[in-house]
Protein backbone atom coordinates (compact mmCIF):
# COMPACT_ATOMS: atom_id res chain seq x y z
CA UNK A 1 0.00 0.00 0.00
CA UNK A 2 1.42 3.39 -0.99
CA UNK A 3 1.02 6.40 1.22
CA UNK A 4 0.89 9.90 -0.24
CA UNK A 5 2.96 12.18 1.98
CA UNK A 6 1.14 15.16 3.38
CA UNK A 7 2.03 18.53 1.92
CA UNK A 8 4.27 20.48 4.28
CA UNK A 9 2.30 23.42 5.67
CA UNK A 10 3.52 26.92 4.88
CA UNK A 11 5.54 28.39 7.70
CA UNK A 12 3.79 31.11 9.65
CA UNK A 13 7.04 33.07 10.04
CA UNK A 14 9.32 34.79 7.55
CA UNK A 15 12.68 36.51 7.27
CA UNK A 16 12.82 40.30 7.09
CA UNK A 17 15.33 43.11 7.49
CA UNK A 18 14.53 45.60 10.24
CA UNK A 19 16.43 48.57 11.69
CA UNK A 20 17.04 47.78 15.35
CA UNK A 21 17.27 51.55 15.85
CA UNK A 22 17.24 54.54 13.52
CA UNK A 23 20.79 55.20 12.41
CA UNK A 24 23.57 54.09 10.02
CA UNK A 25 23.30 51.07 7.70
CA UNK A 26 24.66 48.78 10.41
CA UNK A 27 21.38 49.05 12.35
CA UNK A 28 19.73 46.80 9.73
CA UNK A 29 19.47 43.25 11.01
CA UNK A 30 17.76 40.06 9.91
CA UNK A 31 14.74 39.22 12.04
CA UNK A 32 12.09 36.52 12.04
CA UNK A 33 8.56 37.88 12.11
CA UNK A 34 5.02 36.66 11.63
CA UNK A 35 4.09 36.18 8.00
CA UNK A 36 1.24 38.55 7.11
CA UNK A 37 -2.17 37.31 6.06
CA UNK A 38 -4.18 38.97 3.30
CA UNK A 39 -7.30 40.75 4.50
CA UNK A 40 -10.39 41.49 2.40
CA UNK A 41 -9.40 42.89 -1.05
CA UNK A 42 -5.73 42.10 -0.32
CA UNK A 43 -3.21 39.69 -1.81
CA UNK A 44 -0.29 37.93 -0.17
CA UNK A 45 2.77 38.28 -2.41
CA UNK A 46 5.88 36.14 -2.11
CA UNK A 47 8.57 38.74 -2.69
CA UNK A 48 11.19 37.83 -5.28
CA UNK A 49 12.94 41.21 -5.37
CA UNK A 50 12.67 44.58 -3.64
CA UNK A 51 13.93 47.89 -4.98
CA UNK A 52 16.13 50.09 -2.81
CA UNK A 53 15.30 53.80 -2.82
CA UNK A 54 16.58 56.97 -1.20
CA UNK A 55 13.37 57.00 0.85
CA UNK A 56 14.56 53.74 2.44
CA UNK A 57 17.93 54.95 3.67
CA UNK A 58 16.53 58.33 4.72
CA UNK A 59 13.89 56.54 6.79
CA UNK A 60 16.49 54.16 8.24
CA UNK A 61 18.58 57.13 9.26
CA UNK A 62 15.92 58.98 11.29
CA UNK A 63 12.57 57.23 11.06
CA UNK A 64 11.12 59.19 8.17
CA UNK A 65 7.43 60.04 8.57
CA UNK A 66 7.21 57.64 11.54
CA UNK A 67 4.44 55.62 9.89
CA UNK A 68 6.00 52.34 10.97
CA UNK A 69 4.77 49.07 12.39
CA UNK A 70 6.52 47.07 15.10
CA UNK A 71 9.03 45.93 14.03
CA UNK A 72 9.65 48.45 11.25
CA UNK A 73 10.43 46.80 7.92
CA UNK A 74 11.72 49.05 5.13
CA UNK A 75 11.04 48.93 1.41
CA UNK A 76 8.14 49.75 -0.93
CA UNK A 77 9.19 48.38 -4.33
CA UNK A 78 7.89 44.83 -4.69
CA UNK A 79 8.03 42.25 -7.45
CA UNK A 80 6.86 38.76 -6.73
CA UNK A 81 4.27 36.02 -7.03
CA UNK A 82 0.76 36.00 -5.58
CA UNK A 83 0.67 33.34 -2.88
CA UNK A 84 -2.89 33.81 -1.63
CA UNK A 85 -5.83 36.16 -2.09
CA UNK A 86 -8.18 37.67 0.45
CA UNK A 87 -11.95 37.82 0.37
CA UNK A 88 -13.32 39.73 -2.61
CA UNK A 89 -10.21 39.61 -4.79
CA UNK A 90 -10.92 38.66 -8.42
CA UNK A 91 -8.12 40.59 -10.11
CA UNK A 92 -5.40 38.02 -9.31
CA UNK A 93 -5.05 34.38 -8.40
CA UNK A 94 -2.21 32.42 -6.78
CA UNK A 95 0.71 32.08 -9.15
CA UNK A 96 0.26 35.45 -10.88
CA UNK A 97 3.40 37.58 -11.14
CA UNK A 98 2.87 41.15 -9.97
CA UNK A 99 4.80 44.30 -9.13
CA UNK A 100 3.85 47.44 -7.27
CA UNK A 101 4.46 50.07 -4.58
CA UNK A 102 1.92 49.21 -1.89
CA UNK A 103 0.90 51.39 1.07
CA UNK A 104 3.39 54.23 0.47
CA UNK A 105 4.27 56.21 2.59
CA UNK A 106 3.08 53.78 5.25
CA UNK A 107 4.92 50.54 5.87
CA UNK A 108 4.82 48.05 3.01
CA UNK A 109 7.62 45.87 4.37
CA UNK A 110 9.21 44.94 1.05
CA UNK A 111 12.50 43.89 2.70
CA UNK A 112 10.88 40.58 3.60
CA UNK A 113 9.86 37.24 2.14
CA UNK A 114 6.15 38.16 2.01
CA UNK A 115 4.02 41.29 1.71
CA UNK A 116 0.24 41.60 2.13
CA UNK A 117 -1.38 44.66 0.56
CA UNK A 118 -4.42 45.83 -1.43
CA UNK A 119 -4.69 43.95 -4.73
CA UNK A 120 -5.10 47.09 -6.82
CA UNK A 121 -1.82 48.53 -5.57
CA UNK A 122 -0.13 45.93 -7.80
CA UNK A 123 -0.15 45.36 -11.55
CA UNK A 124 0.82 42.30 -13.55
CA UNK A 125 4.56 42.11 -14.07
CA UNK A 126 5.52 42.59 -17.73
CA UNK A 127 6.75 39.28 -19.12
CA UNK A 128 9.66 40.97 -20.92
CA UNK A 129 11.48 41.80 -17.66
CA UNK A 130 12.48 39.67 -14.69
CA UNK A 131 11.64 40.28 -11.04
CA UNK A 132 14.85 42.21 -10.33
CA UNK A 133 14.10 44.62 -13.16
CA UNK A 134 10.44 44.89 -12.21
CA UNK A 135 11.35 45.71 -8.60
CA UNK A 136 13.35 48.68 -9.88
CA UNK A 137 10.31 50.39 -11.39
CA UNK A 138 7.31 51.02 -9.11
CA UNK A 139 8.40 53.95 -6.91
CA UNK A 140 10.56 55.69 -9.51
CA UNK A 141 8.09 54.97 -12.29
CA UNK A 142 5.04 56.18 -10.40
CA UNK A 143 6.89 59.25 -9.13
CA UNK A 144 7.89 60.17 -12.69
CA UNK A 145 4.48 59.36 -14.17
CA UNK A 146 2.50 61.32 -11.60
CA UNK A 147 4.90 64.27 -11.61
CA UNK A 148 4.94 64.57 -15.39
CA UNK A 149 1.37 63.73 -16.36
CA UNK A 150 -0.54 65.11 -13.38
CA UNK A 151 1.54 67.70 -11.52
CA UNK A 152 3.21 69.22 -14.59
CA UNK A 153 0.56 68.29 -17.21
CA UNK A 154 3.40 67.65 -19.66
CA UNK A 155 2.58 68.07 -23.35
CA UNK A 156 4.45 66.65 -26.37
CA UNK A 157 7.24 68.94 -27.52
CA UNK A 158 7.77 70.61 -24.15
CA UNK A 159 11.29 70.84 -22.72
CA UNK A 160 12.00 68.95 -19.49
CA UNK A 161 15.10 69.04 -17.29
CA UNK A 162 15.78 65.95 -15.16
CA UNK A 163 18.42 66.41 -12.48
CA UNK A 164 20.54 63.35 -11.65
CA UNK A 165 19.45 61.85 -14.95
CA UNK A 166 21.51 58.64 -14.72
CA UNK A 167 20.47 57.72 -11.18
CA UNK A 168 17.81 55.33 -9.96
CA UNK A 169 15.03 57.88 -10.35
CA UNK A 170 16.50 59.99 -13.13
CA UNK A 171 17.03 57.31 -15.77
CA UNK A 172 13.41 56.18 -15.40
CA UNK A 173 12.13 59.78 -15.54
CA UNK A 174 14.14 60.40 -18.72
CA UNK A 175 12.54 57.42 -20.48
CA UNK A 176 9.01 58.29 -19.37
CA UNK A 177 9.42 61.93 -20.41
CA UNK A 178 10.68 60.80 -23.83
CA UNK A 179 7.76 58.37 -24.16
CA UNK A 180 5.41 61.30 -23.47
CA UNK A 181 6.96 63.21 -26.38
CA UNK A 182 9.13 65.69 -24.47
CA UNK A 183 12.50 67.16 -25.38
CA UNK A 184 14.56 65.89 -22.44
CA UNK A 185 17.66 67.46 -20.93
CA UNK A 186 19.57 65.86 -18.07
CA UNK A 187 22.36 66.66 -15.66
CA UNK A 188 24.96 63.96 -15.06
CA UNK A 189 28.73 63.64 -14.90
CA UNK A 190 30.40 63.04 -18.25
CA UNK A 191 31.05 59.33 -17.63
CA UNK A 192 27.27 58.78 -17.62
CA UNK A 193 26.60 60.56 -20.93
CA UNK A 194 26.97 57.50 -23.22
CA UNK A 195 24.44 55.61 -21.09
CA UNK A 196 21.96 58.49 -21.27
CA UNK A 197 22.42 58.83 -25.03
CA UNK A 198 21.39 55.17 -25.34
CA UNK A 199 18.20 56.05 -23.49
CA UNK A 200 17.44 58.66 -26.14
CA UNK A 201 18.06 61.79 -24.07
CA UNK A 202 18.27 64.94 -26.21
CA UNK A 203 20.84 66.97 -24.26
CA UNK A 204 23.16 66.22 -21.34
CA UNK A 205 24.99 68.71 -19.11
CA UNK A 206 27.98 67.73 -17.01
CA UNK A 207 27.03 69.39 -13.72
CA UNK A 208 30.60 69.02 -12.42
CA UNK A 209 31.96 71.43 -15.04
CA UNK A 210 28.95 73.45 -16.25
CA UNK A 211 26.38 75.44 -14.27
CA UNK A 212 23.05 74.38 -15.76
CA UNK A 213 21.49 77.63 -14.56
CA UNK A 214 23.86 79.59 -16.79
CA UNK A 215 23.21 77.68 -20.01
CA UNK A 216 19.50 76.78 -19.92
CA UNK A 217 16.48 79.04 -20.31
CA UNK A 218 12.76 78.91 -21.04
CA UNK A 219 12.19 75.31 -19.98
CA UNK A 220 8.70 74.02 -19.31
CA UNK A 221 9.32 71.50 -16.53
CA UNK A 222 12.10 70.65 -14.05
CA UNK A 223 12.15 67.43 -12.02
CA UNK A 224 14.50 67.82 -9.05
CA UNK A 225 15.25 64.89 -6.71
CA UNK A 226 18.30 66.71 -5.28
CA UNK A 227 16.84 69.79 -3.56
CA UNK A 228 18.58 72.60 -1.71
CA UNK A 229 20.36 75.17 -3.85
CA UNK A 230 19.74 72.96 -6.87
CA UNK A 231 16.00 73.67 -6.66
CA UNK A 232 16.51 77.39 -6.09
CA UNK A 233 18.74 77.71 -9.15
CA UNK A 234 16.26 75.66 -11.18
CA UNK A 235 13.79 78.54 -10.97
CA UNK A 236 16.11 80.53 -13.26
CA UNK A 237 15.82 78.08 -16.15
CA UNK A 238 12.01 77.92 -16.28
CA UNK A 239 9.74 80.07 -18.41
CA UNK A 240 6.85 81.98 -16.91
CA UNK A 241 4.13 79.40 -16.40
CA UNK A 242 6.71 76.63 -16.04
CA UNK A 243 6.60 73.96 -13.35
CA UNK A 244 9.28 72.96 -10.82
CA UNK A 245 8.52 69.62 -9.18
CA UNK A 246 10.60 69.07 -6.06
CA UNK A 247 11.02 65.41 -5.13
CA UNK A 248 13.67 65.72 -2.42
CA UNK A 249 11.43 66.93 0.42
CA UNK A 250 9.14 69.66 1.65
CA UNK A 251 12.06 71.70 2.99
CA UNK A 252 13.71 71.77 -0.44
CA UNK A 253 10.97 73.72 -2.20
CA UNK A 254 12.23 77.22 -3.15
CA UNK A 255 10.61 80.20 -1.43
CA UNK A 256 7.04 80.50 -2.77
CA UNK A 257 7.42 84.26 -3.11
CA UNK A 258 10.38 83.87 -5.49
CA UNK A 259 8.58 81.27 -7.60
CA UNK A 260 5.45 83.40 -7.69
CA UNK A 261 7.45 86.46 -8.71
CA UNK A 262 8.79 84.48 -11.66
CA UNK A 263 5.34 83.14 -12.57
CA UNK A 264 6.38 79.57 -11.84
CA UNK A 265 4.44 76.78 -10.17
CA UNK A 266 6.66 75.18 -7.55
CA UNK A 267 5.93 72.51 -5.00
CA UNK A 268 6.78 69.19 -3.38
CA UNK A 269 4.96 66.08 -4.55
CA UNK A 270 4.76 62.76 -2.73
CA UNK A 271 4.09 59.67 -4.82
CA UNK A 272 0.93 57.61 -4.16
CA UNK A 273 -0.03 54.00 -4.89
CA UNK A 274 -1.77 54.10 -8.27
CA UNK A 275 -3.20 51.13 -10.17
CA UNK A 276 -3.76 53.14 -13.38
CA UNK A 277 -0.22 54.49 -13.14
CA UNK A 278 1.20 50.99 -12.70
CA UNK A 279 -0.71 49.84 -15.78
CA UNK A 280 0.75 52.78 -17.73
CA UNK A 281 4.28 51.85 -16.61
CA UNK A 282 3.72 48.22 -17.57
CA UNK A 283 2.47 49.33 -20.99
CA UNK A 284 5.60 51.45 -21.55
CA UNK A 285 7.70 48.37 -20.74
CA UNK A 286 5.63 46.23 -23.14
CA UNK A 287 6.08 48.86 -25.86
CA UNK A 288 9.87 48.88 -25.42
CA UNK A 289 9.87 52.51 -24.24
CA UNK A 290 10.98 51.83 -20.66
CA UNK A 291 13.66 49.51 -19.35
CA UNK A 292 15.27 49.81 -15.92
CA UNK A 293 19.04 49.79 -15.56
CA UNK A 294 20.29 47.73 -12.62
CA UNK A 295 23.32 49.16 -10.84
CA UNK A 296 23.77 46.38 -8.27
CA UNK A 297 21.91 43.41 -6.79
CA UNK A 298 22.34 42.31 -3.16
CA UNK A 299 20.80 39.39 -1.26
CA UNK A 300 18.23 40.36 1.37
CA UNK A 301 20.61 39.80 4.25
CA UNK A 302 23.04 42.34 2.76
CA UNK A 303 20.54 45.21 2.87
CA UNK A 304 23.07 47.28 4.85
CA UNK A 305 25.60 46.97 2.02
CA UNK A 306 22.90 47.98 -0.47
CA UNK A 307 22.19 51.10 1.59
CA UNK A 308 25.88 51.97 1.77
CA UNK A 309 26.05 51.66 -2.02
CA UNK A 310 23.07 53.97 -2.42
CA UNK A 311 24.28 56.58 0.03
CA UNK A 312 27.68 56.64 -1.66
CA UNK A 313 25.97 58.04 -4.76
CA UNK A 314 27.13 57.92 -8.35
CA UNK A 315 25.14 54.80 -9.16
CA UNK A 316 23.87 54.19 -12.68
CA UNK A 317 20.30 52.94 -12.37
CA UNK A 318 18.71 51.13 -9.44
CA UNK A 319 19.93 49.00 -6.55
CA UNK A 320 17.81 45.92 -5.86
CA UNK A 321 17.56 43.27 -3.15
CA UNK A 322 17.01 39.69 -4.29
CA UNK A 323 14.90 37.59 -1.91
CA UNK A 324 15.39 33.85 -2.34
TARAGI-V571023 format. One record per residue. N is the residue number from 1. RES is the residue in one small letter. PHI is phi in whole degrees, -180 to 180 (* if undefined). NEAR is the number of other C-alpha atoms within 12 Angstrom. Layout:
BEGIN
n:N res:RES phi:PHI near:NEAR
n:N res:RES phi:PHI near:NEAR
END
This chain:
BEGIN
n:1 res:x phi:* near:3
n:2 res:x phi:-93 near:4
n:3 res:x phi:-118 near:5
n:4 res:x phi:-81 near:7
n:5 res:x phi:-64 near:7
n:6 res:x phi:-71 near:6
n:7 res:x phi:-68 near:7
n:8 res:x phi:-67 near:8
n:9 res:x phi:-66 near:8
n:10 res:x phi:-64 near:14
n:11 res:x phi:-62 near:16
n:12 res:x phi:-90 near:15
n:13 res:x phi:-117 near:17
n:14 res:x phi:-152 near:25
n:15 res:x phi:-84 near:29
n:16 res:x phi:-154 near:39
n:17 res:x phi:-110 near:37
n:18 res:x phi:-132 near:40
n:19 res:x phi:-74 near:36
n:20 res:x phi:-73 near:24
n:21 res:x phi:-160 near:20
n:22 res:x phi:-82 near:26
n:23 res:x phi:174 near:21
n:24 res:x phi:-70 near:24
n:25 res:x phi:-53 near:30
n:26 res:x phi:-65 near:24
n:27 res:x phi:-74 near:26
n:28 res:x phi:-73 near:34
n:29 res:x phi:-139 near:29
n:30 res:x phi:-77 near:27
n:31 res:x phi:-130 near:25
n:32 res:x phi:-110 near:20
n:33 res:x phi:-130 near:25
n:34 res:x phi:-68 near:20
n:35 res:x phi:-67 near:25
n:36 res:x phi:-71 near:30
n:37 res:x phi:-117 near:27
n:38 res:x phi:-73 near:25
n:39 res:x phi:-87 near:19
n:40 res:x phi:-55 near:18
n:41 res:x phi:67 near:23
n:42 res:x phi:-109 near:31
n:43 res:x phi:-123 near:43
n:44 res:x phi:-98 near:42
n:45 res:x phi:-112 near:45
n:46 res:x phi:-79 near:41
n:47 res:x phi:-78 near:43
n:48 res:x phi:-96 near:37
n:49 res:x phi:-155 near:44
n:50 res:x phi:-134 near:53
n:51 res:x phi:-73 near:57
n:52 res:x phi:-110 near:54
n:53 res:x phi:-125 near:44
n:54 res:x phi:-58 near:36
n:55 res:x phi:-60 near:35
n:56 res:x phi:-69 near:47
n:57 res:x phi:-75 near:37
n:58 res:x phi:-68 near:27
n:59 res:x phi:-65 near:34
n:60 res:x phi:-59 near:37
n:61 res:x phi:-70 near:27
n:62 res:x phi:-144 near:20
n:63 res:x phi:96 near:27
n:64 res:x phi:59 near:23
n:65 res:x phi:-82 near:20
n:66 res:x phi:63 near:19
n:67 res:x phi:-99 near:19
n:68 res:x phi:-114 near:25
n:69 res:x phi:-87 near:17
n:70 res:x phi:-122 near:17
n:71 res:x phi:-81 near:25
n:72 res:x phi:-71 near:34
n:73 res:x phi:-126 near:41
n:74 res:x phi:-78 near:51
n:75 res:x phi:98 near:51
n:76 res:x phi:-127 near:48
n:77 res:x phi:-81 near:52
n:78 res:x phi:-126 near:54
n:79 res:x phi:-136 near:49
n:80 res:x phi:-172 near:43
n:81 res:x phi:-123 near:35
n:82 res:x phi:-64 near:38
n:83 res:x phi:-97 near:29
n:84 res:x phi:-156 near:30
n:85 res:x phi:-124 near:32
n:86 res:x phi:-86 near:26
n:87 res:x phi:-59 near:19
n:88 res:x phi:92 near:17
n:89 res:x phi:-86 near:22
n:90 res:x phi:-121 near:18
n:91 res:x phi:-71 near:24
n:92 res:x phi:-132 near:31
n:93 res:x phi:-136 near:23
n:94 res:x phi:-54 near:21
n:95 res:x phi:102 near:18
n:96 res:x phi:-70 near:27
n:97 res:x phi:-92 near:33
n:98 res:x phi:-136 near:47
n:99 res:x phi:-144 near:54
n:100 res:x phi:178 near:55
n:101 res:x phi:-129 near:48
n:102 res:x phi:-71 near:40
n:103 res:x phi:69 near:32
n:104 res:x phi:-54 near:33
n:105 res:x phi:-91 near:26
n:106 res:x phi:-76 near:28
n:107 res:x phi:-69 near:33
n:108 res:x phi:-99 near:38
n:109 res:x phi:76 near:44
n:110 res:x phi:-72 near:50
n:111 res:x phi:-79 near:51
n:112 res:x phi:-160 near:48
n:113 res:x phi:-78 near:44
n:114 res:x phi:-141 near:43
n:115 res:x phi:-136 near:52
n:116 res:x phi:-115 near:41
n:117 res:x phi:-161 near:39
n:118 res:x phi:-55 near:35
n:119 res:x phi:-57 near:39
n:120 res:x phi:-84 near:30
n:121 res:x phi:-97 near:39
n:122 res:x phi:-123 near:48
n:123 res:x phi:-131 near:40
n:124 res:x phi:-68 near:37
n:125 res:x phi:-67 near:37
n:126 res:x phi:-59 near:34
n:127 res:x phi:-72 near:20
n:128 res:x phi:-81 near:20
n:129 res:x phi:-127 near:27
n:130 res:x phi:-90 near:25
n:131 res:x phi:-67 near:37
n:132 res:x phi:-62 near:39
n:133 res:x phi:-65 near:42
n:134 res:x phi:-64 near:48
n:135 res:x phi:-68 near:48
n:136 res:x phi:-83 near:48
n:137 res:x phi:-104 near:58
n:138 res:x phi:-57 near:55
n:139 res:x phi:-68 near:49
n:140 res:x phi:-68 near:47
n:141 res:x phi:-67 near:49
n:142 res:x phi:-67 near:41
n:143 res:x phi:-60 near:42
n:144 res:x phi:-65 near:49
n:145 res:x phi:-62 near:44
n:146 res:x phi:-67 near:34
n:147 res:x phi:-65 near:38
n:148 res:x phi:-81 near:44
n:149 res:x phi:-85 near:27
n:150 res:x phi:-105 near:19
n:151 res:x phi:-67 near:28
n:152 res:x phi:-95 near:32
n:153 res:x phi:48 near:25
n:154 res:x phi:-59 near:34
n:155 res:x phi:-117 near:22
n:156 res:x phi:-54 near:19
n:157 res:x phi:92 near:18
n:158 res:x phi:-74 near:27
n:159 res:x phi:-102 near:36
n:160 res:x phi:-122 near:51
n:161 res:x phi:-107 near:47
n:162 res:x phi:-114 near:52
n:163 res:x phi:-79 near:42
n:164 res:x phi:61 near:41
n:165 res:x phi:-66 near:49
n:166 res:x phi:-97 near:43
n:167 res:x phi:-78 near:41
n:168 res:x phi:-59 near:45
n:169 res:x phi:-80 near:45
n:170 res:x phi:-58 near:45
n:171 res:x phi:-69 near:48
n:172 res:x phi:-75 near:47
n:173 res:x phi:-61 near:52
n:174 res:x phi:-59 near:51
n:175 res:x phi:-68 near:44
n:176 res:x phi:-69 near:47
n:177 res:x phi:-62 near:47
n:178 res:x phi:-64 near:37
n:179 res:x phi:-63 near:33
n:180 res:x phi:-85 near:28
n:181 res:x phi:91 near:23
n:182 res:x phi:-85 near:32
n:183 res:x phi:-90 near:30
n:184 res:x phi:-110 near:40
n:185 res:x phi:-116 near:44
n:186 res:x phi:-135 near:45
n:187 res:x phi:-106 near:43
n:188 res:x phi:-170 near:37
n:189 res:x phi:-65 near:26
n:190 res:x phi:-59 near:23
n:191 res:x phi:-65 near:19
n:192 res:x phi:-92 near:29
n:193 res:x phi:-62 near:28
n:194 res:x phi:-59 near:19
n:195 res:x phi:-61 near:24
n:196 res:x phi:-68 near:37
n:197 res:x phi:-62 near:25
n:198 res:x phi:-64 near:20
n:199 res:x phi:-77 near:34
n:200 res:x phi:94 near:29
n:201 res:x phi:-61 near:37
n:202 res:x phi:-88 near:28
n:203 res:x phi:-144 near:30
n:204 res:x phi:-131 near:37
n:205 res:x phi:-118 near:33
n:206 res:x phi:-79 near:24
n:207 res:x phi:-69 near:25
n:208 res:x phi:-82 near:15
n:209 res:x phi:-124 near:13
n:210 res:x phi:-129 near:16
n:211 res:x phi:-85 near:18
n:212 res:x phi:-57 near:31
n:213 res:x phi:-71 near:25
n:214 res:x phi:-94 near:17
n:215 res:x phi:-116 near:22
n:216 res:x phi:-115 near:28
n:217 res:x phi:-152 near:23
n:218 res:x phi:59 near:25
n:219 res:x phi:-81 near:33
n:220 res:x phi:-93 near:39
n:221 res:x phi:-143 near:45
n:222 res:x phi:-126 near:57
n:223 res:x phi:-105 near:52
n:224 res:x phi:-125 near:44
n:225 res:x phi:-89 near:42
n:226 res:x phi:-97 near:32
n:227 res:x phi:83 near:28
n:228 res:x phi:63 near:20
n:229 res:x phi:-61 near:20
n:230 res:x phi:-60 near:31
n:231 res:x phi:-69 near:40
n:232 res:x phi:-61 near:31
n:233 res:x phi:-70 near:29
n:234 res:x phi:-65 near:47
n:235 res:x phi:-58 near:46
n:236 res:x phi:-72 near:33
n:237 res:x phi:-100 near:33
n:238 res:x phi:-94 near:36
n:239 res:x phi:-77 near:26
n:240 res:x phi:-63 near:22
n:241 res:x phi:90 near:22
n:242 res:x phi:-73 near:35
n:243 res:x phi:-129 near:43
n:244 res:x phi:-107 near:51
n:245 res:x phi:-104 near:49
n:246 res:x phi:-89 near:40
n:247 res:x phi:-117 near:40
n:248 res:x phi:-82 near:31
n:249 res:x phi:163 near:25
n:250 res:x phi:-61 near:22
n:251 res:x phi:-76 near:19
n:252 res:x phi:-100 near:27
n:253 res:x phi:-79 near:34
n:254 res:x phi:-59 near:33
n:255 res:x phi:-52 near:24
n:256 res:x phi:-55 near:22
n:257 res:x phi:-63 near:16
n:258 res:x phi:-68 near:19
n:259 res:x phi:-63 near:29
n:260 res:x phi:-64 near:19
n:261 res:x phi:-63 near:17
n:262 res:x phi:-92 near:25
n:263 res:x phi:70 near:20
n:264 res:x phi:-115 near:32
n:265 res:x phi:-84 near:32
n:266 res:x phi:-139 near:39
n:267 res:x phi:-173 near:34
n:268 res:x phi:-98 near:30
n:269 res:x phi:-120 near:30
n:270 res:x phi:-114 near:26
n:271 res:x phi:-65 near:33
n:272 res:x phi:-128 near:29
n:273 res:x phi:-56 near:35
n:274 res:x phi:-159 near:29
n:275 res:x phi:-62 near:28
n:276 res:x phi:-62 near:20
n:277 res:x phi:-65 near:34
n:278 res:x phi:-64 near:37
n:279 res:x phi:-63 near:28
n:280 res:x phi:-64 near:30
n:281 res:x phi:-64 near:44
n:282 res:x phi:-61 near:36
n:283 res:x phi:-66 near:24
n:284 res:x phi:-63 near:28
n:285 res:x phi:-65 near:30
n:286 res:x phi:-57 near:18
n:287 res:x phi:-81 near:16
n:288 res:x phi:76 near:19
n:289 res:x phi:-100 near:25
n:290 res:x phi:-145 near:37
n:291 res:x phi:-145 near:36
n:292 res:x phi:-74 near:43
n:293 res:x phi:-98 near:34
n:294 res:x phi:-102 near:31
n:295 res:x phi:-79 near:27
n:296 res:x phi:-160 near:29
n:297 res:x phi:-124 near:31
n:298 res:x phi:-123 near:29
n:299 res:x phi:-69 near:28
n:300 res:x phi:-51 near:36
n:301 res:x phi:-69 near:26
n:302 res:x phi:-104 near:29
n:303 res:x phi:-59 near:44
n:304 res:x phi:-62 near:33
n:305 res:x phi:-66 near:27
n:306 res:x phi:-63 near:35
n:307 res:x phi:-66 near:41
n:308 res:x phi:-61 near:29
n:309 res:x phi:-62 near:28
n:310 res:x phi:-66 near:33
n:311 res:x phi:-70 near:25
n:312 res:x phi:-65 near:16
n:313 res:x phi:80 near:23
n:314 res:x phi:80 near:23
n:315 res:x phi:-73 near:34
n:316 res:x phi:-105 near:31
n:317 res:x phi:87 near:38
n:318 res:x phi:-100 near:43
n:319 res:x phi:-103 near:49
n:320 res:x phi:-134 near:45
n:321 res:x phi:-97 near:46
n:322 res:x phi:-101 near:36
n:323 res:x phi:-108 near:33
n:324 res:x phi:-82 near:22
END
